[in-house]
Amino acid sequence: MFEDALSLHRLSESHRALLADVTVLDDVANQLLDRHDQVEVTMLDEALVLLRGRLAAHMDLEERVVYPAIAAELAVPGAMDWMVEDHREIRRWVDELGRHRRELEVGEVAAVEPVRRALYVIGALVNLHLRKEEATYAWLLERRLQPHAS
């Protein structure tokens, strides 16, 4: 896993695509500033599908396959727990977004700000998390490519 620059490049491309998708969160948050009718609720639903679908699948794969492989390679159980904690926090914010979305649907105007806040926070957390992943994987590749000291 991530044995060469090509595999690291593929990861980077995957992250870029995910980040491009996540930019919709800021768009939805900005539109909610002006109005919050069914159009925005529909956009929010589409964002939740992305977060609970593609993003959740990405995090699940990492937790099941990628992080355990890295921990095994480093011979340090739990070496990637700090990244799993990021996932927990992202999931917590997605759940909060879902709760406030239901409030928005029934016309609770007070839900607009918590929805906007959750959208911005999730976008920032995902962005930061993906940058940390790429830095970790680049470090791992560099470590593999360095000749071992005798």
LOGUPA-483053 format. One record per residue: residue number from 1; residue in one letter; x negated, y, z negated of N, C-alpha, C, O, CB in turn. Coordinates in steps of 0.1 Angstrom, whole numbers, plus 5000, padded with zeros to 4 digits. Glycine has a CB too. Layout:
residues N
+-----+------+--------+---------+------+---------+----------+-------+--------+---------+------+--------+---------+------+---------+----------+-------+
| pos | code | n.east | n.north | n.up | ca.east | ca.north | ca.up | c.east | c.north | c.up | o.east | o.north | o.up | cb.east | cb.north | cb.up |
+-----+------+--------+---------+------+---------+----------+-------+--------+---------+------+--------+---------+------+---------+----------+-------+
| NUM |    a |      X |       Y |    Z |       X |        Y |     Z |      X |       Y |    Z |      X |       Y |    Z |       X |        Y |     Z |
...
+-----+------+--------+---------+------+---------+----------+-------+--------+---------+------+--------+---------+------+---------+----------+-------+
This chain:
residues 150
+-----+------+--------+---------+------+---------+----------+-------+--------+---------+------+--------+---------+------+---------+----------+-------+
| pos | code | n.east | n.north | n.up | ca.east | ca.north | ca.up | c.east | c.north | c.up | o.east | o.north | o.up | cb.east | cb.north | cb.up |
+-----+------+--------+---------+------+---------+----------+-------+--------+---------+------+--------+---------+------+---------+----------+-------+
|   1 |    m |   4992 |    4988 | 5000 |    5000 |     5000 |  5000 |   4991 |    5012 | 5000 |   4983 |    5014 | 4991 |    5009 |     5000 |  4988 |
|   2 |    f |   4993 |    5021 | 5010 |    4986 |     5034 |  5011 |   4971 |    5031 | 5012 |   4963 |    5038 | 5006 |    4989 |     5043 |  4999 |
|   3 |    e |   4967 |    5021 | 5020 |    4953 |     5017 |  5021 |   4945 |    5026 | 5030 |   4933 |    5026 | 5029 |    4952 |     5003 |  5026 |
|   4 |    d |   4952 |    5033 | 5038 |    4945 |     5041 |  5048 |   4952 |    5055 | 5050 |   4963 |    5057 | 5045 |    4944 |     5034 |  5062 |
|   5 |    a |   4945 |    5063 | 5058 |    4951 |     5076 |  5061 |   4964 |    5076 | 5068 |   4973 |    5084 | 5066 |    4941 |     5085 |  5069 |
|   6 |    l |   4966 |    5066 | 5077 |    4978 |     5064 |  5084 |   4990 |    5062 | 5075 |   5001 |    5068 | 5077 |    4977 |     5053 |  5094 |
|   7 |    s |   4989 |    5053 | 5065 |    5000 |     5050 |  5056 |   5002 |    5063 | 5048 |   5014 |    5065 | 5044 |    4996 |     5038 |  5047 |
|   8 |    l |   4992 |    5070 | 5044 |    4994 |     5083 |  5036 |   5001 |    5093 | 5045 |   5010 |    5100 | 5040 |    4981 |     5088 |  5032 |
|   9 |    h |   4998 |    5093 | 5058 |    5005 |     5102 |  5067 |   5020 |    5099 | 5069 |   5028 |    5107 | 5069 |    4998 |     5102 |  5081 |
|  10 |    r |   5023 |    5086 | 5069 |    5037 |     5081 |  5070 |   5044 |    5086 | 5058 |   5056 |    5090 | 5058 |    5037 |     5066 |  5072 |
|  11 |    l |   5038 |    5084 | 5046 |    5044 |     5089 |  5034 |   5047 |    5104 | 5034 |   5058 |    5108 | 5031 |    5035 |     5085 |  5021 |
|  12 |    s |   5037 |    5111 | 5039 |    5039 |     5125 |  5040 |   5050 |    5129 | 5049 |   5058 |    5138 | 5046 |    5026 |     5132 |  5045 |
|  13 |    e |   5051 |    5122 | 5060 |    5062 |     5125 |  5070 |   5076 |    5122 | 5063 |   5085 |    5129 | 5065 |    5060 |     5116 |  5083 |
|  14 |    s |   5076 |    5111 | 5056 |    5089 |     5107 |  5049 |   5092 |    5118 | 5039 |   5104 |    5121 | 5038 |    5087 |     5094 |  5042 |
|  15 |    h |   5083 |    5123 | 5032 |    5085 |     5133 |  5022 |   5090 |    5146 | 5029 |   5099 |    5153 | 5024 |    5073 |     5136 |  5014 |
|  16 |    r |   5083 |    5150 | 5040 |    5087 |     5162 |  5047 |   5102 |    5161 | 5052 |   5110 |    5171 | 5051 |    5078 |     5164 |  5060 |
|  17 |    a |   5106 |    5149 | 5057 |    5120 |     5147 |  5061 |   5129 |    5149 | 5049 |   5140 |    5155 | 5050 |    5122 |     5133 |  5068 |
|  18 |    l |   5125 |    5143 | 5038 |    5134 |     5144 |  5026 |   5135 |    5158 | 5021 |   5145 |    5163 | 5017 |    5128 |     5135 |  5014 |
|  19 |    l |   5124 |    5165 | 5021 |    5124 |     5179 |  5017 |   5132 |    5188 | 5026 |   5140 |    5197 | 5022 |    5110 |     5185 |  5017 |
|  20 |    a |   5132 |    5185 | 5039 |    5140 |     5192 |  5049 |   5155 |    5190 | 5045 |   5163 |    5199 | 5046 |    5137 |     5188 |  5063 |
|  21 |    d |   5159 |    5177 | 5042 |    5172 |     5174 |  5038 |   5176 |    5182 | 5025 |   5188 |    5186 | 5024 |    5174 |     5159 |  5036 |
|  22 |    v |   5167 |    5182 | 5016 |    5170 |     5188 |  5003 |   5172 |    5204 | 5004 |   5178 |    5210 | 4995 |    5159 |     5185 |  4993 |
|  23 |    t |   5167 |    5210 | 5014 |    5168 |     5224 |  5016 |   5183 |    5228 | 5016 |   5187 |    5240 | 5014 |    5161 |     5229 |  5028 |
|  24 |    v |   5192 |    5219 | 5020 |    5206 |     5222 |  5020 |   5211 |    5225 | 5007 |   5221 |    5232 | 5006 |    5214 |     5209 |  5026 |
|  25 |    l |   5205 |    5221 | 4996 |    5209 |     5224 |  4983 |   5209 |    5240 | 4980 |   5218 |    5245 | 4975 |    5200 |     5217 |  4972 |
|  26 |    d |   5198 |    5246 | 4985 |    5197 |     5261 |  4983 |   5208 |    5267 | 4992 |   5214 |    5277 | 4988 |    5183 |     5266 |  4987 |
|  27 |    d |   5211 |    5262 | 5004 |    5221 |     5268 |  5012 |   5235 |    5267 | 5006 |   5242 |    5277 | 5006 |    5221 |     5260 |  5026 |
|  28 |    v |   5238 |    5256 | 5000 |    5251 |     5254 |  4993 |   5252 |    5264 | 4982 |   5262 |    5270 | 4980 |    5253 |     5239 |  4989 |
|  29 |    a |   5241 |    5264 | 4974 |    5241 |     5273 |  4962 |   5243 |    5288 | 4966 |   5251 |    5295 | 4960 |    5228 |     5272 |  4954 |
|  30 |    n |   5237 |    5292 | 4977 |    5238 |     5306 |  4982 |   5252 |    5308 | 4987 |   5258 |    5319 | 4985 |    5228 |     5308 |  4993 |
|  31 |    q |   5258 |    5299 | 4994 |    5272 |     5301 |  4999 |   5282 |    5301 | 4988 |   5292 |    5308 | 4989 |    5276 |     5290 |  5009 |
|  32 |    l |   5279 |    5294 | 4977 |    5288 |     5294 |  4965 |   5288 |    5308 | 4959 |   5298 |    5312 | 4951 |    5284 |     5284 |  4955 |
|  33 |    l |   5278 |    5316 | 4961 |    5278 |     5330 |  4955 |   5289 |    5338 | 4961 |   5295 |    5346 | 4954 |    5264 |     5336 |  4958 |
|  34 |    d |   5292 |    5336 | 4974 |    5302 |     5344 |  4981 |   5316 |    5339 | 4980 |   5325 |    5346 | 4978 |    5298 |     5345 |  4996 |
|  35 |    r |   5317 |    5325 | 4980 |    5330 |     5319 |  4980 |   5329 |    5305 | 4974 |   5318 |    5299 | 4975 |    5337 |     5320 |  4993 |
|  36 |    h |   5340 |    5300 | 4970 |    5340 |     5286 |  4965 |   5353 |    5280 | 4967 |   5361 |    5277 | 4958 |    5337 |     5286 |  4949 |
|  37 |    d |   5356 |    5278 | 4980 |    5368 |     5271 |  4984 |   5365 |    5257 | 4989 |   5354 |    5252 | 4986 |    5375 |     5279 |  4995 |
|  38 |    q |   5374 |    5251 | 4996 |    5373 |     5237 |  5000 |   5361 |    5235 | 5009 |   5355 |    5224 | 5009 |    5385 |     5232 |  5007 |
|  39 |    v |   5357 |    5245 | 5017 |    5346 |     5243 |  5026 |   5333 |    5241 | 5018 |   5325 |    5232 | 5021 |    5344 |     5256 |  5035 |
|  40 |    e |   5331 |    5249 | 5007 |    5320 |     5248 |  4999 |   5320 |    5235 | 4991 |   5310 |    5228 | 4989 |    5318 |     5259 |  4989 |
|  41 |    v |   5332 |    5230 | 4987 |    5333 |     5218 |  4979 |   5329 |    5206 | 4989 |   5323 |    5197 | 4985 |    5348 |     5216 |  4974 |
|  42 |    t |   5333 |    5207 | 5001 |    5329 |     5197 |  5011 |   5314 |    5197 | 5013 |   5308 |    5186 | 5014 |    5336 |     5200 |  5025 |
|  43 |    m |   5308 |    5209 | 5014 |    5293 |     5209 |  5015 |   5287 |    5204 | 5003 |   5277 |    5197 | 5004 |    5289 |     5224 |  5018 |
|  44 |    l |   5292 |    5206 | 4991 |    5287 |     5201 |  4979 |   5288 |    5186 | 4979 |   5279 |    5179 | 4974 |    5294 |     5207 |  4967 |
|  45 |    d |   5299 |    5181 | 4984 |    5301 |     5166 |  4985 |   5290 |    5160 | 4994 |   5285 |    5149 | 4991 |    5315 |     5162 |  4990 |
|  46 |    e |   5287 |    5167 | 5005 |    5277 |     5162 |  5014 |   5263 |    5162 | 5007 |   5255 |    5153 | 5009 |    5276 |     5170 |  5027 |
|  47 |    a |   5261 |    5172 | 5000 |    5248 |     5173 |  4992 |   5247 |    5161 | 4982 |   5237 |    5155 | 4980 |    5246 |     5186 |  4985 |
|  48 |    l |   5258 |    5158 | 4975 |    5259 |     5148 |  4965 |   5257 |    5134 | 4972 |   5250 |    5125 | 4967 |    5272 |     5148 |  4958 |
|  49 |    v |   5262 |    5132 | 4984 |    5259 |     5120 |  4992 |   5245 |    5118 | 4994 |   5239 |    5107 | 4993 |    5267 |     5120 |  5005 |
|  50 |    l |   5238 |    5129 | 4998 |    5223 |     5129 |  5001 |   5216 |    5125 | 4988 |   5207 |    5116 | 4988 |    5218 |     5142 |  5006 |
|  51 |    l |   5220 |    5132 | 4977 |    5213 |     5129 |  4964 |   5215 |    5115 | 4959 |   5206 |    5109 | 4953 |    5217 |     5140 |  4954 |
|  52 |    r |   5227 |    5111 | 4960 |    5231 |     5098 |  4954 |   5228 |    5086 | 4964 |   5228 |    5075 | 4960 |    5246 |     5097 |  4950 |
|  53 |    g |   5225 |    5090 | 4976 |    5222 |     5080 |  4987 |   5207 |    5080 | 4990 |   5199 |    5072 | 4983 |    5229 |     5083 |  4999 |
|  54 |    r |   5203 |    5088 | 4999 |    5189 |     5087 |  5004 |   5179 |    5090 | 4993 |   5169 |    5083 | 4991 |    5187 |     5097 |  5015 |
|  55 |    l |   5181 |    5101 | 4985 |    5171 |     5104 |  4974 |   5171 |    5093 | 4964 |   5160 |    5089 | 4959 |    5175 |     5117 |  4968 |
|  56 |    a |   5183 |    5088 | 4960 |    5183 |     5077 |  4949 |   5176 |    5065 | 4954 |   5169 |    5058 | 4947 |    5198 |     5074 |  4946 |
|  57 |    a |   5178 |    5061 | 4967 |    5172 |     5050 |  4973 |   5156 |    5051 | 4973 |   5149 |    5042 | 4970 |    5177 |     5047 |  4987 |
|  58 |    h |   5152 |    5063 | 4976 |    5138 |     5066 |  4976 |   5132 |    5064 | 4962 |   5121 |    5058 | 4960 |    5135 |     5081 |  4980 |
|  59 |    m |   5139 |    5070 | 4952 |    5134 |     5068 |  4938 |   5135 |    5054 | 4933 |   5125 |    5049 | 4927 |    5143 |     5077 |  4928 |
|  60 |    d |   5145 |    5047 | 4937 |    5146 |     5032 |  4933 |   5135 |    5024 | 4939 |   5129 |    5016 | 4932 |    5160 |     5027 |  4937 |
|  61 |    l |   5132 |    5026 | 4952 |    5121 |     5019 |  4958 |   5108 |    5022 | 4951 |   5100 |    5013 | 4949 |    5120 |     5023 |  4973 |
|  62 |    e |   5105 |    5034 | 4948 |    5093 |     5037 |  4941 |   5092 |    5030 | 4928 |   5082 |    5025 | 4924 |    5092 |     5053 |  4939 |
|  63 |    e |   5103 |    5030 | 4920 |    5103 |     5024 |  4907 |   5101 |    5009 | 4908 |   5095 |    5003 | 4899 |    5115 |     5028 |  4899 |
|  64 |    r |   5107 |    5003 | 4918 |    5106 |     4988 |  4919 |   5094 |    4983 | 4925 |   5089 |    4973 | 4922 |    5118 |     4983 |  4927 |
|  65 |    v |   5088 |    4991 | 4935 |    5077 |     4986 |  4943 |   5064 |    4994 | 4942 |   5054 |    4989 | 4938 |    5081 |     4985 |  4958 |
|  66 |    v |   5066 |    5007 | 4945 |    5054 |     5015 |  4946 |   5047 |    5017 | 4932 |   5035 |    5015 | 4931 |    5058 |     5029 |  4952 |
|  67 |    y |   5054 |    5022 | 4923 |    5048 |     5025 |  4910 |   5042 |    5013 | 4903 |   5031 |    5013 | 4898 |    5058 |     5032 |  4900 |
|  68 |    p |   5049 |    5001 | 4903 |    5043 |     4989 |  4897 |   5030 |    4985 | 4904 |   5020 |    4980 | 4898 |    5053 |     4978 |  4897 |
|  69 |    a |   5030 |    4987 | 4918 |    5018 |     4983 |  4925 |   5006 |    4992 | 4921 |   4995 |    4988 | 4920 |    5020 |     4984 |  4940 |
|  70 |    i |   5009 |    5005 | 4920 |    4998 |     5014 |  4916 |   4993 |    5011 | 4902 |   4981 |    5011 | 4899 |    5003 |     5029 |  4916 |
|  71 |    a |   5002 |    5009 | 4893 |    4998 |     5005 |  4879 |   4990 |    4992 | 4879 |   4980 |    4991 | 4871 |    5011 |     5004 |  4870 |
|  72 |    a |   4994 |    4983 | 4887 |    4986 |     4970 |  4887 |   4972 |    4973 | 4893 |   4963 |    4967 | 4888 |    4994 |     4960 |  4896 |
|  73 |    e |   4972 |    4981 | 4904 |    4959 |     4983 |  4909 |   4949 |    4991 | 4900 |   4937 |    4988 | 4899 |    4960 |     4992 |  4922 |
|  74 |    l |   4955 |    4999 | 4892 |    4947 |     5007 |  4882 |   4945 |    4999 | 4869 |   4937 |    5003 | 4861 |    4954 |     5020 |  4879 |
|  75 |    a |   4952 |    4988 | 4868 |    4951 |     4979 |  4856 |   4955 |    4987 | 4844 |   4950 |    4986 | 4833 |    4937 |     4973 |  4854 |
|  76 |    v |   4965 |    4996 | 4846 |    4970 |     5004 |  4835 |   4986 |    5003 | 4835 |   4992 |    5010 | 4842 |    4966 |     5019 |  4836 |
|  77 |    p |   4991 |    4994 | 4827 |    5006 |     4993 |  4826 |   5012 |    5007 | 4822 |   5007 |    5014 | 4813 |    5010 |     4982 |  4816 |
|  78 |    g |   5022 |    5010 | 4829 |    5029 |     5023 |  4826 |   5022 |    5035 | 4832 |   5025 |    5046 | 4828 |    5030 |     5024 |  4812 |
|  79 |    a |   5012 |    5033 | 4841 |    5005 |     5044 |  4846 |   5013 |    5054 | 4853 |   5010 |    5066 | 4854 |    4994 |     5039 |  4855 |
|  80 |    m |   5025 |    5050 | 4858 |    5033 |     5059 |  4866 |   5046 |    5063 | 4858 |   5055 |    5068 | 4864 |    5037 |     5053 |  4879 |
|  81 |    d |   5046 |    5060 | 4845 |    5058 |     5064 |  4837 |   5061 |    5079 | 4838 |   5073 |    5082 | 4838 |    5056 |     5060 |  4823 |
|  82 |    w |   5051 |    5087 | 4840 |    5053 |     5101 |  4841 |   5061 |    5105 | 4853 |   5069 |    5115 | 4853 |    5040 |     5109 |  4841 |
|  83 |    m |   5060 |    5097 | 4864 |    5067 |     5099 |  4876 |   5082 |    5094 | 4874 |   5091 |    5100 | 4880 |    5060 |     5093 |  4888 |
|  84 |    v |   5083 |    5083 | 4867 |    5097 |     5077 |  4865 |   5105 |    5087 | 4856 |   5117 |    5089 | 4858 |    5096 |     5064 |  4857 |
|  85 |    e |   5098 |    5094 | 4847 |    5104 |     5105 |  4839 |   5110 |    5116 | 4848 |   5121 |    5121 | 4845 |    5095 |     5110 |  4829 |
|  86 |    d |   5103 |    5119 | 4859 |    5108 |     5129 |  4868 |   5121 |    5124 | 4874 |   5131 |    5131 | 4876 |    5097 |     5132 |  4879 |
|  87 |    h |   5121 |    5111 | 4878 |    5133 |     5105 |  4884 |   5145 |    5106 | 4874 |   5156 |    5109 | 4878 |    5130 |     5091 |  4888 |
|  88 |    r |   5142 |    5103 | 4862 |    5153 |     5104 |  4851 |   5159 |    5118 | 4851 |   5171 |    5120 | 4850 |    5148 |     5100 |  4838 |
|  89 |    e |   5150 |    5128 | 4851 |    5154 |     5142 |  4850 |   5162 |    5146 | 4862 |   5172 |    5152 | 4861 |    5142 |     5151 |  4848 |
|  90 |    i |   5158 |    5141 | 4874 |    5165 |     5144 |  4886 |   5179 |    5138 | 4886 |   5189 |    5144 | 4889 |    5157 |     5139 |  4899 |
|  91 |    r |   5179 |    5125 | 4882 |    5192 |     5118 |  4880 |   5202 |    5125 | 4870 |   5214 |    5126 | 4873 |    5190 |     5104 |  4876 |
|  92 |    r |   5196 |    5130 | 4859 |    5204 |     5137 |  4849 |   5210 |    5150 | 4855 |   5222 |    5152 | 4853 |    5195 |     5141 |  4837 |
|  93 |    w |   5202 |    5157 | 4863 |    5208 |     5169 |  4870 |   5218 |    5166 | 4880 |   5228 |    5173 | 4882 |    5196 |     5177 |  4876 |
|  94 |    v |   5216 |    5155 | 4888 |    5226 |     5151 |  4898 |   5239 |    5147 | 4891 |   5250 |    5151 | 4896 |    5221 |     5139 |  4906 |
|  95 |    d |   5238 |    5140 | 4880 |    5250 |     5137 |  4872 |   5257 |    5150 | 4867 |   5270 |    5151 | 4868 |    5247 |     5128 |  4860 |
|  96 |    e |   5249 |    5159 | 4862 |    5255 |     5172 |  4858 |   5262 |    5179 | 4870 |   5273 |    5185 | 4868 |    5244 |     5181 |  4852 |
|  97 |    l |   5255 |    5179 | 4881 |    5261 |     5185 |  4893 |   5274 |    5179 | 4896 |   5284 |    5186 | 4900 |    5251 |     5184 |  4905 |
|  98 |    g |   5275 |    5166 | 4896 |    5288 |     5159 |  4898 |   5299 |    5163 | 4889 |   5310 |    5164 | 4893 |    5286 |     5144 |  4897 |
|  99 |    r |   5295 |    5164 | 4876 |    5305 |     5169 |  4866 |   5311 |    5182 | 4869 |   5323 |    5185 | 4869 |    5299 |     5168 |  4852 |
| 100 |    h |   5302 |    5192 | 4872 |    5306 |     5205 |  4875 |   5313 |    5206 | 4889 |   5322 |    5215 | 4891 |    5294 |     5215 |  4875 |
| 101 |    r |   5310 |    5198 | 4898 |    5317 |     5197 |  4911 |   5332 |    5194 | 4909 |   5340 |    5200 | 4915 |    5310 |     5187 |  4920 |
| 102 |    r |   5335 |    5185 | 4900 |    5349 |     5182 |  4897 |   5356 |    5194 | 4891 |   5368 |    5196 | 4894 |    5350 |     5170 |  4887 |
| 103 |    e |   5349 |    5201 | 4883 |    5355 |     5213 |  4877 |   5358 |    5224 | 4888 |   5368 |    5230 | 4888 |    5346 |     5220 |  4866 |
| 104 |    l |   5348 |    5225 | 4897 |    5350 |     5234 |  4908 |   5362 |    5231 | 4917 |   5369 |    5239 | 4922 |    5337 |     5235 |  4917 |
| 105 |    e |   5364 |    5218 | 4919 |    5374 |     5213 |  4928 |   5388 |    5217 | 4922 |   5397 |    5220 | 4930 |    5374 |     5198 |  4930 |
| 106 |    v |   5389 |    5217 | 4909 |    5402 |     5220 |  4903 |   5404 |    5235 | 4901 |   5413 |    5239 | 4894 |    5404 |     5212 |  4890 |
| 107 |    g |   5395 |    5243 | 4906 |    5396 |     5257 |  4906 |   5390 |    5264 | 4894 |   5392 |    5276 | 4892 |    5410 |     5260 |  4906 |
| 108 |    e |   5382 |    5258 | 4886 |    5375 |     5264 |  4875 |   5363 |    5273 | 4880 |   5353 |    5268 | 4884 |    5370 |     5254 |  4865 |
| 109 |    v |   5366 |    5286 | 4881 |    5356 |     5295 |  4886 |   5343 |    5295 | 4878 |   5332 |    5298 | 4883 |    5362 |     5309 |  4887 |
| 110 |    a |   5345 |    5292 | 4865 |    5333 |     5292 |  4856 |   5323 |    5281 | 4860 |   5312 |    5281 | 4855 |    5337 |     5290 |  4842 |
| 111 |    a |   5327 |    5272 | 4868 |    5318 |     5261 |  4872 |   5309 |    5265 | 4883 |   5299 |    5258 | 4886 |    5327 |     5249 |  4877 |
| 112 |    v |   5311 |    5276 | 4889 |    5302 |     5280 |  4901 |   5288 |    5282 | 4896 |   5279 |    5277 | 4903 |    5307 |     5294 |  4907 |
| 113 |    e |   5286 |    5289 | 4885 |    5272 |     5291 |  4881 |   5265 |    5278 | 4877 |   5253 |    5276 | 4881 |    5271 |     5301 |  4870 |
| 114 |    p |   5271 |    5270 | 4869 |    5264 |     5257 |  4866 |   5261 |    5248 | 4878 |   5251 |    5241 | 4879 |    5273 |     5249 |  4856 |
| 115 |    v |   5270 |    5249 | 4888 |    5268 |     5241 |  4901 |   5256 |    5247 | 4908 |   5247 |    5240 | 4912 |    5280 |     5242 |  4910 |
| 116 |    r |   5256 |    5261 | 4909 |    5244 |     5267 |  4916 |   5231 |    5264 | 4908 |   5221 |    5261 | 4915 |    5247 |     5282 |  4916 |
| 117 |    r |   5231 |    5265 | 4895 |    5219 |     5262 |  4887 |   5215 |    5248 | 4890 |   5203 |    5246 | 4892 |    5222 |     5265 |  4872 |
| 118 |    a |   5224 |    5238 | 4889 |    5220 |     5224 |  4892 |   5214 |    5222 | 4906 |   5204 |    5215 | 4907 |    5232 |     5215 |  4890 |
| 119 |    l |   5220 |    5229 | 4916 |    5215 |     5227 |  4929 |   5200 |    5233 | 4930 |   5192 |    5226 | 4936 |    5224 |     5235 |  4939 |
| 120 |    y |   5198 |    5245 | 4924 |    5185 |     5250 |  4925 |   5175 |    5242 | 4917 |   5163 |    5240 | 4921 |    5185 |     5265 |  4919 |
| 121 |    v |   5179 |    5237 | 4905 |    5170 |     5229 |  4897 |   5166 |    5216 | 4904 |   5154 |    5212 | 4904 |    5176 |     5226 |  4883 |
| 122 |    i |   5176 |    5209 | 4909 |    5173 |     5197 |  4916 |   5164 |    5199 | 4928 |   5154 |    5191 | 4930 |    5187 |     5190 |  4921 |
| 123 |    g |   5166 |    5209 | 4936 |    5157 |     5212 |  4947 |   5143 |    5214 | 4942 |   5134 |    5209 | 4948 |    5162 |     5224 |  4955 |
| 124 |    a |   5141 |    5222 | 4932 |    5128 |     5225 |  4926 |   5121 |    5212 | 4921 |   5110 |    5210 | 4923 |    5128 |     5236 |  4915 |
| 125 |    l |   5129 |    5204 | 4913 |    5124 |     5192 |  4908 |   5119 |    5182 | 4919 |   5108 |    5176 | 4918 |    5134 |     5185 |  4899 |
| 126 |    v |   5127 |    5181 | 4929 |    5124 |     5171 |  4940 |   5111 |    5176 | 4947 |   5102 |    5169 | 4950 |    5136 |     5170 |  4950 |
| 127 |    n |   5111 |    5189 | 4950 |    5099 |     5195 |  4956 |   5086 |    5192 | 4948 |   5076 |    5188 | 4954 |    5101 |     5210 |  4959 |
| 128 |    l |   5087 |    5196 | 4936 |    5075 |     5194 |  4927 |   5071 |    5179 | 4926 |   5060 |    5175 | 4927 |    5078 |     5199 |  4913 |
| 129 |    h |   5081 |    5170 | 4924 |    5079 |     5156 |  4923 |   5072 |    5150 | 4936 |   5063 |    5143 | 4935 |    5092 |     5148 |  4920 |
| 130 |    l |   5077 |    5154 | 4947 |    5071 |     5149 |  4960 |   5057 |    5154 | 4961 |   5048 |    5147 | 4966 |    5079 |     5153 |  4972 |
| 131 |    r |   5054 |    5166 | 4957 |    5040 |     5171 |  4958 |   5031 |    5163 | 4948 |   5020 |    5160 | 4952 |    5040 |     5186 |  4954 |
| 132 |    k |   5036 |    5160 | 4937 |    5028 |     5152 |  4927 |   5026 |    5138 | 4933 |   5015 |    5133 | 4931 |    5036 |     5151 |  4913 |
| 133 |    e |   5036 |    5132 | 4939 |    5034 |     5119 |  4945 |   5023 |    5119 | 4956 |   5014 |    5111 | 4956 |    5047 |     5114 |  4951 |
| 134 |    e |   5024 |    5129 | 4965 |    5014 |     5130 |  4975 |   5000 |    5132 | 4969 |   4991 |    5126 | 4974 |    5017 |     5141 |  4985 |
| 135 |    a |   4999 |    5140 | 4959 |    4986 |     5142 |  4953 |   4981 |    5129 | 4947 |   4969 |    5125 | 4948 |    4986 |     5153 |  4942 |
| 136 |    t |   4990 |    5121 | 4941 |    4986 |     5109 |  4934 |   4982 |    5099 | 4945 |   4972 |    5092 | 4943 |    4998 |     5103 |  4926 |
| 137 |    y |   4989 |    5098 | 4956 |    4986 |     5088 |  4966 |   4973 |    5092 | 4973 |   4965 |    5083 | 4977 |    4997 |     5087 |  4976 |
| 138 |    a |   4971 |    5105 | 4975 |    4958 |     5109 |  4981 |   4947 |    5106 | 4972 |   4936 |    5101 | 4977 |    4959 |     5124 |  4984 |
| 139 |    w |   4948 |    5108 | 4959 |    4938 |     5104 |  4950 |   4935 |    5089 | 4950 |   4923 |    5085 | 4950 |    4942 |     5108 |  4935 |
| 140 |    l |   4946 |    5081 | 4951 |    4944 |     5067 |  4952 |   4937 |    5062 | 4964 |   4928 |    5054 | 4964 |    4958 |     5060 |  4951 |
| 141 |    l |   4940 |    5068 | 4976 |    4933 |     5065 |  4988 |   4919 |    5069 | 4987 |   4910 |    5062 | 4991 |    4940 |     5072 |  5000 |
| 142 |    e |   4916 |    5081 | 4982 |    4902 |     5086 |  4980 |   4894 |    5076 | 4971 |   4883 |    5073 | 4974 |    4902 |     5100 |  4975 |
| 143 |    r |   4900 |    5072 | 4961 |    4894 |     5063 |  4951 |   4890 |    5049 | 4958 |   4880 |    5044 | 4956 |    4904 |     5060 |  4939 |
| 144 |    r |   4899 |    5045 | 4967 |    4897 |     5032 |  4974 |   4885 |    5034 | 4984 |   4878 |    5024 | 4987 |    4909 |     5028 |  4981 |
| 145 |    l |   4884 |    5046 | 4990 |    4874 |     5048 |  5000 |   4860 |    5050 | 4995 |   4851 |    5049 | 5002 |    4878 |     5059 |  5009 |
| 146 |    q |   4859 |    5054 | 4983 |    4846 |     5057 |  4977 |   4839 |    5043 | 4974 |   4845 |    5034 | 4968 |    4848 |     5065 |  4964 |
| 147 |    p |   4826 |    5043 | 4977 |    4819 |     5031 |  4973 |   4818 |    5030 | 4958 |   4816 |    5039 | 4951 |    4804 |     5031 |  4980 |
| 148 |    h |   4819 |    5017 | 4953 |    4819 |     5015 |  4939 |   4804 |    5016 | 4934 |   4795 |    5011 | 4940 |    4825 |     5001 |  4935 |
| 149 |    a |   4803 |    5022 | 4923 |    4790 |     5024 |  4917 |   4786 |    5010 | 4911 |   4794 |    5003 | 4905 |    4789 |     5035 |  4906 |
| 150 |    s |   4773 |    5007 | 4913 |    4768 |     4994 |  4908 |   4764 |    4995 | 4893 |   4760 |    4985 | 4887 |    4757 |     4989 |  4916 |
+-----+------+--------+---------+------+---------+----------+-------+--------+---------+------+--------+---------+------+---------+----------+-------+
